[in-house]
Amino acid sequence: MLPNCVTSTDVWAVLIPIGLITVFLRWIPFVATKKLRNSTLIDYLGSTMPLGVMLMLVVYTYLGQRRAPGGLLAASIALAFTVGVHWWKRSAGLSILGGTLLYMLLVNLVF
Protein backbone atom coordinates (compact mmCIF):
# COMPACT_ATOMS: atom_id res chain seq x y z
CA MET A 1 0.00 0.00 0.00
CA LEU A 2 1.29 3.41 -0.99
CA PRO A 3 1.34 6.44 1.32
CA ASN A 4 -1.50 8.91 0.80
CA CYS A 5 0.60 11.46 -1.04
CA VAL A 6 2.04 8.95 -3.59
CA THR A 7 0.01 7.75 -6.57
CA SER A 8 0.68 4.80 -8.83
CA THR A 9 1.47 7.30 -11.61
CA ASP A 10 4.28 8.69 -9.44
CA VAL A 11 5.66 5.20 -8.91
CA TRP A 12 5.64 4.43 -12.65
CA ALA A 13 7.13 7.85 -13.41
CA VAL A 14 10.14 6.84 -11.32
CA LEU A 15 10.40 3.12 -12.15
CA ILE A 16 10.25 3.40 -15.96
CA PRO A 17 13.20 5.82 -16.31
CA ILE A 18 15.21 3.85 -13.75
CA GLY A 19 14.56 0.62 -15.67
CA LEU A 20 15.49 2.18 -19.02
CA ILE A 21 18.68 3.72 -17.64
CA THR A 22 19.67 0.40 -16.05
CA VAL A 23 19.19 -1.51 -19.33
CA PHE A 24 21.13 1.18 -21.22
CA LEU A 25 24.04 1.13 -18.77
CA ARG A 26 24.27 -2.67 -18.96
CA TRP A 27 24.17 -2.53 -22.76
CA ILE A 28 27.05 -0.03 -23.15
CA PRO A 29 29.95 -2.45 -22.40
CA PHE A 30 28.80 -4.89 -25.08
CA VAL A 31 28.63 -2.17 -27.71
CA ALA A 32 31.97 -0.72 -26.62
CA THR A 33 33.71 -4.11 -26.81
CA LYS A 34 32.64 -4.61 -30.41
CA LYS A 35 33.91 -1.17 -31.45
CA LEU A 36 37.19 -1.34 -29.49
CA ARG A 37 38.10 -4.94 -30.28
CA ASN A 38 41.03 -4.10 -32.58
CA SER A 39 42.18 -0.98 -30.74
CA THR A 40 45.89 -0.74 -29.94
CA LEU A 41 45.09 1.48 -26.93
CA ILE A 42 42.84 -1.20 -25.41
CA ASP A 43 45.50 -3.86 -26.06
CA TYR A 44 48.10 -1.68 -24.34
CA LEU A 45 45.84 -1.00 -21.34
CA GLY A 46 45.00 -4.69 -21.12
CA SER A 47 48.67 -5.57 -20.82
CA THR A 48 49.69 -2.80 -18.40
CA MET A 49 46.65 -2.24 -16.17
CA PRO A 50 46.90 -5.43 -14.06
CA LEU A 51 50.41 -4.49 -12.93
CA GLY A 52 49.38 -0.87 -12.35
CA VAL A 53 46.34 -1.86 -10.31
CA MET A 54 48.36 -4.24 -8.15
CA LEU A 55 51.02 -1.58 -7.58
CA MET A 56 48.38 0.93 -6.49
CA LEU A 57 46.86 -1.63 -4.10
CA VAL A 58 50.28 -2.26 -2.54
CA VAL A 59 50.93 1.47 -2.10
CA TYR A 60 47.44 2.01 -0.66
CA THR A 61 47.91 -0.89 1.76
CA TYR A 62 51.27 0.34 2.97
CA LEU A 63 50.02 3.90 3.48
CA GLY A 64 47.08 2.59 5.49
CA GLN A 65 49.23 0.36 7.71
CA ARG A 66 51.04 3.06 9.63
CA ARG A 67 48.65 2.93 12.58
CA ALA A 68 47.05 -0.49 12.03
CA PRO A 69 47.68 -3.51 14.27
CA GLY A 70 50.79 -5.24 13.04
CA GLY A 71 51.60 -2.19 10.97
CA LEU A 72 54.12 -2.37 8.21
CA LEU A 73 55.68 -5.58 9.55
CA ALA A 74 52.56 -7.69 8.93
CA ALA A 75 52.02 -6.09 5.53
CA SER A 76 55.67 -6.67 4.55
CA ILE A 77 55.59 -10.33 5.59
CA ALA A 78 52.36 -10.89 3.68
CA LEU A 79 53.73 -9.07 0.63
CA ALA A 80 56.91 -11.17 0.61
CA PHE A 81 54.80 -14.32 0.96
CA THR A 82 52.53 -13.22 -1.90
CA VAL A 83 55.48 -12.52 -4.21
CA GLY A 84 57.10 -15.84 -3.25
CA VAL A 85 53.97 -17.87 -3.93
CA HIS A 86 53.47 -16.08 -7.22
CA TRP A 87 57.04 -16.79 -8.37
CA TRP A 88 56.66 -20.40 -7.26
CA LYS A 89 53.23 -21.25 -8.71
CA ARG A 90 52.62 -18.44 -11.27
CA SER A 91 49.00 -18.21 -10.13
CA ALA A 92 47.65 -14.74 -9.38
CA GLY A 93 44.58 -16.09 -7.60
CA LEU A 94 46.57 -18.43 -5.36
CA SER A 95 49.17 -15.82 -4.47
CA ILE A 96 46.59 -13.11 -3.70
CA LEU A 97 44.46 -15.51 -1.64
CA GLY A 98 47.49 -16.85 0.22
CA GLY A 99 48.88 -13.39 0.94
CA THR A 100 45.51 -12.14 2.13
CA LEU A 101 45.00 -15.13 4.41
CA LEU A 102 48.50 -14.79 5.86
CA TYR A 103 48.01 -11.06 6.46
CA MET A 104 44.67 -11.66 8.20
CA LEU A 105 46.23 -14.35 10.38
CA LEU A 106 49.14 -12.10 11.31
CA VAL A 107 46.94 -9.14 12.15
CA ASN A 108 44.32 -11.09 14.09
CA LEU A 109 46.37 -13.79 15.83
CA VAL A 110 49.98 -12.66 16.08
CA PHE A 111 50.10 -8.87 16.37
Secondary structure, 3 states (H helix, E strand, C coil): CCCCCCCHHHHHHHHHHHHHHHHHHHHHHHHHHHHCCCCHHHHHHHHHHHHHHHHHHHHHHHHHCCCCCCHHHHHHHHHHHHHHHHHHHCCHHHHHHHHHHHHHHHHHHHC
